Amino acid sequence: MAHGALLFLLTTLKIAVAVPSIIAVFEEFPLPPPPKSEMDPFRPLRDYEYRGGAGGGRGGPVVAPVPNAVVFSADSRRANQTVGEIIGVRVGAGFLGLTRPEGSVGGVGAPFGGDGSSHFGVGSGTGAGSSTGFSQRTVPMRAQAIQRYKGADVAERAVVAALRWLKSQQLPDGGWGHGQYRMGISGLATLAFLGHGETPDSEEFGTTLTRAFQFLTARFNPNLNLYEHAIVTYALAEGYGMTRSPSLREPLQERVAFLLQAQQVPKTDPLHTGGWRYSAGSVDADTSISGWCVQALIAARLAGVHVPQPSLEAAAQFFWNLYRDGTFGYDRPGGTTSTTAISVLSLMFLDHGDDPRLKNALDKLKPLRFDWEKTEAPLGMTLYQWYYATQVFFHAGGAFWKSWNDQFRDTLVQRQADDGHWGLPALSKEGEFNSPPVYSTALGALMLEVYYRYLPTYQRLAPQ
């Protein structure tokens, strides 16, 4: 009888619980349940087929039926835009707390999938993105950023097509490309995946990233040029910031220490103090290599690795040493659009975004054009110049960004090959880095990821 009373009590008991005010409603199609082995519960929200070449009548995006998830909260209805079609979900403000789960020990991405002890991409740092690390690359925040900064669904599909092509080009040892620049090219390819929020635990690209990290961490060569060292450090820093993998921390710290030591080498010309050059023992410096070193060190600091503030301040002073009349030089004051774009981005990352001299430099850069057939760049480094210009104008915002975004976004989408890769612009002389076209495809993807890769924190410079 006691058992019967207990059973009756359990079947009639009502428990009051506090429920969140956000309610997700899926329209048109039910959300398919993830398979038991699914490590990425958001994959159904971004899974679609793509056939490249969204312009010129050659192929185009093909989107499989996916659910529309409408998240209701006090402010989210205004935020629900059709950009959600990019990943199959309309994203509202109440959805921002959701992120893809961090890797766990023994997961798909082990040993690079993270230890589960920290948040996705949280770190301390300065410069662009320091307030949130890399968390804006997660699916819901990525969709909102694309809508906010005037991206496009076809551009996001182009990124995924490029990543699928890069995945197909990865070599058995985990790297990309051929010849003497393999480490740098492999670092750029890895950054393209990380820029999209992929980690070693992502279902579609997780194995690709795991193999890439194995390649990058197993080959520390102090005799490599500092371009490659900096790019590899950059990739490891973002990887560690997004996973907190213990397997990445020590290699990252080793490379950060290497870059800091190279910066301390006494320079023959006092103008070069605080900068970097081709080798760790160089007694001079230039803005091109120094730009990559700054990006790497800022990413490392964002990831929580200690980077001394005096080193960053010395780097900033090096760039200012080469400033004259709104332009920055390569190794002497005053220079080209390319070296100016590199220097402006570096100084933005180094917390000098409020300096009025940068506004003068932005005015000098504004006439740049993203014309696939006609744009020339110093030394023929057209894509290289565009990579920096895209980030500079994005962080500047306002009229600077609108003018550039209207050019580069649609042109890149239209120029993508049917299989997802990008070749080189007509007047480019970057062919020595681009066989196969991993360099150009990685830079193309990184440019189209600009909407969410780092948060824009310097838009107060822009004319409104």
C-alpha positions as CSV (number, residue, x, y, z in Angstrom):
1,M,0.0,0.0,0.0
2,A,2.9,2.3,0.8
3,H,4.4,1.6,-2.6
4,G,1.1,2.4,-4.3
5,A,0.9,5.7,-2.5
6,L,4.4,6.6,-3.5
7,L,3.7,5.7,-7.1
8,F,0.5,7.8,-7.1
9,L,2.5,10.7,-5.6
10,L,5.3,10.5,-8.3
11,T,2.8,10.4,-11.1
12,T,0.9,13.4,-9.9
13,L,3.7,15.6,-8.5
14,K,4.2,18.9,-10.3
15,I,7.6,20.6,-9.9
16,A,7.8,24.4,-10.4
17,V,11.0,25.4,-12.2
18,A,12.3,28.7,-13.6
19,V,12.4,28.6,-17.4
20,P,14.2,31.1,-19.6
21,S,12.2,33.6,-21.5
22,I,13.8,32.6,-24.8
23,I,11.8,30.1,-26.9
24,A,13.1,28.6,-30.1
25,V,10.6,27.8,-32.8
26,F,11.7,25.9,-35.8
27,E,9.7,26.6,-38.9
28,E,9.2,24.6,-42.1
29,F,11.4,21.7,-41.3
30,P,12.2,20.0,-38.0
31,L,15.7,20.2,-36.8
32,P,17.3,16.7,-37.4
33,P,18.6,15.1,-34.3
34,P,22.4,14.9,-34.2
35,P,23.9,11.4,-34.6
36,K,25.3,9.8,-31.5
37,S,28.8,10.5,-32.6
38,E,28.1,14.1,-33.3
39,M,30.7,16.4,-31.7
40,D,29.2,19.5,-33.2
41,P,25.5,20.0,-32.4
42,F,25.4,23.1,-34.6
43,R,26.4,21.3,-37.8
44,P,22.8,20.7,-38.9
45,L,22.4,24.5,-38.7
46,R,25.2,25.2,-41.2
47,D,25.2,22.1,-43.4
48,Y,24.6,22.8,-47.0
49,E,26.0,21.9,-50.4
50,Y,27.9,24.4,-52.5
51,R,29.1,24.3,-56.1
52,G,31.3,27.3,-56.2
53,G,31.4,30.2,-58.6
54,A,28.5,32.3,-57.4
55,G,28.9,34.7,-60.2
56,G,29.2,34.6,-64.0
57,G,26.5,32.0,-64.5
58,R,28.8,29.1,-63.7
59,G,27.3,27.1,-61.0
60,G,26.2,28.7,-57.8
61,P,25.1,27.9,-54.2
62,V,22.7,25.1,-53.7
63,V,21.2,25.2,-50.2
64,A,19.6,22.0,-48.9
65,P,16.3,22.5,-46.9
66,V,17.2,23.5,-43.4
67,P,15.1,24.7,-40.5
68,N,14.5,28.3,-39.6
69,A,15.1,28.7,-35.9
70,V,13.5,31.9,-34.7
71,V,14.6,32.9,-31.2
72,F,12.3,35.2,-29.4
73,S,13.4,37.6,-26.7
74,A,12.8,41.2,-25.8
75,D,15.1,42.6,-28.5
76,S,15.8,39.7,-30.8
77,R,13.0,40.1,-33.4
78,R,14.8,43.1,-34.8
79,A,18.0,41.1,-35.0
80,N,16.5,38.2,-36.9
81,Q,17.5,38.8,-40.4
82,T,17.7,36.7,-43.5
83,V,21.5,36.4,-43.0
84,G,20.5,33.4,-40.8
85,E,20.0,31.5,-44.0
86,I,23.7,31.3,-44.3
87,I,23.8,28.7,-41.5
88,G,20.2,27.7,-41.6
89,V,19.2,29.6,-38.5
90,R,17.8,33.1,-37.8
91,V,19.7,34.3,-34.8
92,G,18.4,36.7,-32.1
93,A,20.0,38.4,-29.2
94,G,19.0,35.7,-26.8
95,F,21.0,33.1,-28.8
96,L,24.3,34.7,-28.2
97,G,25.2,32.6,-25.2
98,L,25.2,29.4,-27.2
99,T,28.6,28.3,-28.6
100,R,29.9,25.2,-30.1
101,P,31.3,22.9,-27.3
102,E,34.9,23.0,-26.6
103,G,36.9,19.9,-27.1
104,S,37.3,17.3,-24.4
105,V,40.1,14.9,-23.6
106,G,39.9,12.0,-25.9
107,G,37.6,13.7,-28.3
108,V,37.7,13.8,-32.1
109,G,40.4,16.5,-32.0
110,A,42.6,14.9,-29.3
111,P,45.3,15.9,-28.5
112,F,44.5,19.4,-29.9
113,G,40.9,19.5,-29.0
114,G,41.3,21.3,-25.7
115,D,41.1,20.2,-22.1
116,G,37.6,21.6,-21.4
117,S,38.9,23.8,-18.6
118,S,38.1,27.2,-20.1
119,H,35.8,29.1,-22.4
120,F,36.0,29.3,-26.2
121,G,38.6,31.9,-27.0
122,V,38.7,33.9,-23.8
123,G,41.9,35.7,-23.1
124,S,43.4,38.9,-22.0
125,G,44.9,41.3,-24.4
126,T,45.0,44.5,-26.2
127,G,43.8,45.7,-29.6
128,A,41.0,44.5,-31.8
129,G,38.9,41.7,-30.3
130,S,40.4,41.9,-26.8
131,S,37.1,42.1,-25.1
132,T,35.9,38.7,-26.3
133,G,38.9,36.8,-27.6
134,F,37.7,34.7,-30.5
135,S,34.2,33.9,-29.3
136,Q,32.5,36.0,-32.0
137,R,33.5,33.2,-34.5
138,T,30.9,30.9,-33.0
139,V,27.9,30.2,-35.2
140,P,25.2,32.5,-33.7
141,M,27.5,35.5,-33.3
142,R,29.0,34.9,-36.7
143,A,25.6,35.2,-38.3
144,Q,24.8,38.4,-36.5
145,A,28.2,39.9,-37.4
146,I,27.7,39.2,-41.0
147,Q,24.3,40.9,-40.9
148,R,25.6,43.9,-38.9
149,Y,28.7,44.6,-41.0
150,K,27.0,44.0,-44.4
151,G,28.3,40.6,-45.3
152,A,26.2,38.3,-47.6
153,D,25.1,34.7,-47.6
154,V,26.9,34.0,-50.8
155,A,30.1,35.3,-49.3
156,E,29.8,32.9,-46.3
157,R,29.1,30.0,-48.7
158,A,32.2,31.0,-50.6
159,V,34.2,30.7,-47.4
160,V,32.9,27.2,-46.8
161,A,33.6,26.2,-50.4
162,A,37.2,27.5,-50.0
163,L,37.7,25.5,-46.8
164,R,36.5,22.4,-48.5
165,W,38.9,23.0,-51.4
166,L,41.8,23.6,-48.9
167,K,40.8,20.4,-47.1
168,S,41.1,18.5,-50.4
169,Q,44.6,19.9,-50.9
170,Q,46.1,19.0,-47.5
171,L,49.0,16.7,-47.9
172,P,49.5,13.4,-45.9
173,D,51.9,15.1,-43.5
174,G,49.3,17.7,-42.6
175,G,50.8,20.6,-44.4
176,W,50.0,22.4,-47.7
177,G,52.0,23.5,-50.7
178,H,55.4,22.6,-52.0
179,G,58.9,24.1,-51.8
180,Q,60.6,26.4,-49.4
181,Y,57.5,28.3,-48.1
182,R,55.5,25.3,-46.9
183,M,55.4,26.3,-43.3
184,G,54.1,29.8,-44.0
185,I,51.6,28.6,-46.6
186,S,50.4,25.9,-44.1
187,G,50.0,28.5,-41.4
188,L,47.9,30.6,-43.7
189,A,45.7,27.7,-44.6
190,T,45.3,26.8,-40.9
191,L,44.3,30.4,-40.1
192,A,41.6,30.3,-42.7
193,F,39.9,27.4,-40.9
194,L,40.4,29.0,-37.5
195,G,39.0,32.3,-38.8
196,H,35.7,30.5,-39.5
197,G,35.5,29.2,-36.0
198,E,36.6,25.7,-36.8
199,T,38.5,23.7,-34.2
200,P,39.9,20.1,-34.1
201,D,36.6,19.0,-32.8
202,S,34.6,20.3,-35.7
203,E,33.0,17.4,-37.5
204,E,33.7,18.5,-41.1
205,F,37.1,20.1,-40.6
206,G,38.3,18.8,-37.3
207,T,40.6,16.1,-38.7
208,T,42.1,18.7,-41.1
209,L,43.0,21.0,-38.2
210,T,44.3,18.2,-36.1
211,R,46.7,17.2,-38.9
212,A,47.6,20.8,-39.5
213,F,48.5,21.3,-35.9
214,Q,50.6,18.2,-35.9
215,F,52.5,19.5,-38.9
216,L,53.0,23.0,-37.4
217,T,54.1,21.9,-34.0
218,A,56.5,19.2,-35.1
219,R,58.7,21.4,-37.2
220,F,60.3,24.2,-35.3
221,N,63.3,25.4,-37.3
222,P,65.1,28.5,-36.0
223,N,66.6,29.0,-39.5
224,L,63.3,29.7,-41.2
225,N,62.6,33.2,-42.2
226,L,60.5,35.2,-39.8
227,Y,57.6,35.5,-42.2
228,E,57.0,31.9,-41.7
229,H,57.8,31.9,-38.0
230,A,55.3,34.7,-37.4
231,I,52.5,33.1,-39.5
232,V,52.9,29.8,-37.7
233,T,52.9,31.5,-34.3
234,Y,49.8,33.3,-35.4
235,A,48.0,30.1,-36.3
236,L,49.1,28.3,-33.0
237,A,48.0,31.4,-31.0
238,E,44.5,31.3,-32.5
239,G,44.4,27.6,-32.2
240,Y,45.3,27.7,-28.5
241,G,43.0,30.6,-27.8
242,M,40.1,28.7,-29.3
243,T,40.8,25.3,-27.7
244,R,43.1,25.7,-24.7
245,S,44.8,22.6,-25.8
246,P,47.8,21.8,-23.7
247,S,49.5,20.3,-26.8
248,L,49.5,23.8,-28.4
249,R,50.6,25.9,-25.4
250,E,54.2,24.8,-25.2
251,P,54.9,25.1,-28.9
252,L,53.2,28.5,-28.9
253,Q,55.2,29.8,-26.0
254,E,58.4,28.6,-27.6
255,R,57.6,30.5,-30.8
256,V,56.5,33.6,-28.9
257,A,59.8,33.6,-27.0
258,F,61.7,33.2,-30.3
259,L,59.9,36.3,-31.8
260,L,60.5,38.4,-28.7
261,Q,64.2,37.4,-28.6
262,A,64.6,38.4,-32.3
263,Q,63.0,41.8,-31.6
264,Q,65.7,42.5,-28.9
265,V,68.6,42.2,-31.3
266,P,70.3,45.6,-31.4
267,K,69.6,47.3,-34.7
268,T,72.1,49.2,-36.7
269,D,69.7,52.0,-37.5
270,P,67.8,53.4,-34.4
271,L,64.7,53.8,-36.6
272,H,64.5,50.0,-36.8
273,T,64.5,49.4,-33.0
274,G,61.4,47.4,-32.0
275,G,60.9,45.8,-35.4
276,W,61.8,42.5,-37.1
277,R,63.5,41.4,-40.3
278,Y,64.1,38.1,-42.2
279,S,66.2,36.2,-39.6
280,A,66.3,36.0,-35.8
281,G,69.7,37.7,-35.8
282,S,68.8,40.5,-38.2
283,V,70.2,44.0,-37.3
284,D,67.6,45.8,-39.4
285,A,63.8,45.7,-39.7
286,D,60.9,46.2,-42.1
287,T,57.2,46.8,-41.8
288,S,56.1,43.8,-43.8
289,I,57.6,41.1,-41.5
290,S,57.0,43.2,-38.5
291,G,53.3,43.3,-39.3
292,W,53.0,39.5,-39.1
293,C,55.0,39.5,-35.9
294,V,52.6,42.0,-34.3
295,Q,49.5,40.0,-35.4
296,A,51.1,36.8,-34.0
297,L,51.9,38.5,-30.6
298,I,48.5,40.1,-30.3
299,A,46.8,36.8,-31.0
300,A,49.0,35.1,-28.4
301,R,48.1,37.7,-25.8
302,L,44.4,37.3,-26.7
303,A,44.9,33.6,-26.1
304,G,46.3,34.3,-22.6
305,V,50.0,33.9,-23.3
306,H,52.2,36.5,-21.6
307,V,53.6,39.1,-24.0
308,P,55.4,41.9,-22.3
309,Q,53.8,45.3,-22.8
310,P,57.2,47.0,-23.4
311,S,57.7,44.7,-26.4
312,L,54.4,45.8,-27.9
313,E,55.2,49.5,-27.2
314,A,58.6,49.1,-28.9
315,A,56.9,47.6,-31.9
316,A,54.4,50.5,-32.1
317,Q,57.3,53.0,-31.9
318,F,59.0,51.2,-34.8
319,F,56.0,51.8,-37.1
320,W,55.8,55.4,-36.0
321,N,59.4,55.8,-36.8
322,L,58.6,55.1,-40.5
323,Y,55.6,57.5,-40.7
324,R,55.6,60.6,-42.9
325,D,52.8,62.7,-44.3
326,G,50.1,60.0,-44.0
327,T,52.2,57.1,-45.3
328,F,54.4,54.5,-43.7
329,G,57.5,53.2,-45.3
330,Y,59.1,49.7,-45.7
331,D,62.3,50.5,-43.9
332,R,62.5,54.3,-44.3
333,P,59.9,57.0,-43.4
334,G,57.1,57.4,-46.0
335,G,56.1,54.7,-48.5
336,T,53.6,52.8,-50.4
337,T,49.9,51.8,-50.0
338,S,50.9,48.3,-49.0
339,T,53.3,49.3,-46.2
340,T,50.8,51.9,-45.1
341,A,48.0,49.4,-44.8
342,I,50.3,47.0,-42.9
343,S,51.4,49.7,-40.5
344,V,47.9,51.0,-39.9
345,L,46.5,47.6,-39.0
346,S,49.5,46.9,-36.7
347,L,49.0,50.2,-34.9
348,M,45.3,49.5,-34.5
349,F,46.1,46.1,-33.0
350,L,48.6,47.9,-30.7
351,D,46.0,50.2,-29.3
352,H,47.0,53.3,-31.3
353,G,43.7,53.5,-33.1
354,D,42.8,56.9,-31.7
355,D,45.9,58.6,-33.1
356,P,44.9,61.3,-35.6
357,R,47.8,60.3,-37.8
358,L,46.0,57.1,-38.7
359,K,43.1,59.1,-40.0
360,N,45.5,60.8,-42.4
361,A,46.8,57.4,-43.4
362,L,43.3,56.1,-44.0
363,D,42.5,59.0,-46.2
364,K,45.6,58.1,-48.3
365,L,44.4,54.5,-48.5
366,K,40.8,55.2,-49.4
367,P,41.4,55.5,-53.2
368,L,42.5,51.8,-53.3
369,R,40.4,49.7,-55.6
370,F,39.6,46.0,-55.6
371,D,39.7,45.5,-59.4
372,W,40.6,41.9,-60.3
373,E,41.9,42.9,-63.8
374,K,43.4,46.4,-63.2
375,T,44.6,46.8,-59.6
376,E,48.4,47.0,-59.3
377,A,50.3,46.8,-56.0
378,P,54.0,47.4,-55.1
379,L,56.1,44.4,-56.2
380,G,53.0,42.8,-57.7
381,M,51.8,41.7,-54.2
382,T,48.1,42.4,-55.0
383,L,46.4,39.9,-52.8
384,Y,48.8,40.7,-50.0
385,Q,47.9,44.4,-50.2
386,W,44.1,43.5,-50.3
387,Y,44.4,41.3,-47.2
388,Y,45.7,44.2,-45.1
389,A,43.4,46.8,-46.7
390,T,40.3,44.7,-46.0
391,Q,41.1,44.5,-42.3
392,V,42.1,48.2,-42.1
393,F,38.9,49.5,-43.7
394,F,36.8,47.1,-41.6
395,H,38.3,48.3,-38.3
396,A,38.0,51.9,-39.5
397,G,34.3,51.5,-40.3
398,G,32.0,54.1,-41.7
399,A,32.5,55.4,-45.2
400,F,35.9,53.6,-45.3
401,W,34.3,50.2,-44.8
402,K,31.2,50.8,-47.0
403,S,33.3,51.8,-50.0
404,W,35.6,48.9,-49.7
405,N,33.0,46.3,-48.7
406,D,30.9,47.1,-51.8
407,Q,33.9,46.3,-54.0
408,F,35.8,43.4,-52.4
409,R,32.9,41.2,-51.2
410,D,31.1,40.7,-54.6
411,T,34.3,40.6,-56.6
412,L,35.8,37.8,-54.5
413,V,32.6,35.8,-54.8
414,Q,32.4,36.3,-58.5
415,R,36.1,35.3,-59.0
416,Q,35.9,32.1,-57.1
417,A,36.4,29.0,-59.2
418,D,33.8,26.3,-59.4
419,D,35.7,24.0,-57.1
420,G,36.1,26.7,-54.4
421,H,39.7,28.0,-54.9
422,W,40.8,31.4,-55.9
423,G,43.6,32.1,-58.4
424,L,45.6,35.3,-58.6
425,P,44.5,38.7,-59.9
426,A,45.6,39.6,-63.4
427,L,48.5,41.9,-62.3
428,S,49.7,39.8,-59.4
429,K,53.3,38.6,-59.2
430,E,52.7,36.2,-56.2
431,G,52.9,33.0,-58.3
432,E,56.0,31.8,-56.5
433,F,53.9,31.3,-53.3
434,N,50.9,29.8,-55.1
435,S,51.4,26.4,-56.7
436,P,48.9,25.0,-55.9
437,P,46.8,28.0,-55.2
438,V,46.7,27.5,-51.4
439,Y,48.1,31.0,-50.7
440,S,45.5,32.8,-52.8
441,T,42.6,30.7,-51.5
442,A,43.6,31.1,-47.9
443,L,43.9,34.9,-48.2
444,G,40.5,35.0,-50.1
445,A,38.8,33.1,-47.2
446,L,40.5,35.3,-44.6
447,M,39.3,38.4,-46.3
448,L,35.7,37.1,-46.4
449,E,35.9,36.1,-42.8
450,V,36.7,39.7,-41.8
451,Y,33.1,40.3,-40.6
452,Y,33.6,38.1,-37.6
453,R,37.2,37.2,-37.3
454,Y,38.1,40.1,-35.0
455,L,35.7,42.7,-33.6
456,P,35.9,46.2,-35.0
457,T,37.0,48.5,-32.2
458,Y,38.2,51.6,-34.0
459,Q,35.2,52.8,-35.9
460,R,35.2,56.1,-34.1
461,L,37.9,57.1,-36.6
462,A,35.5,56.9,-39.5
463,P,33.7,59.8,-41.2
464,Q,30.0,59.2,-40.5
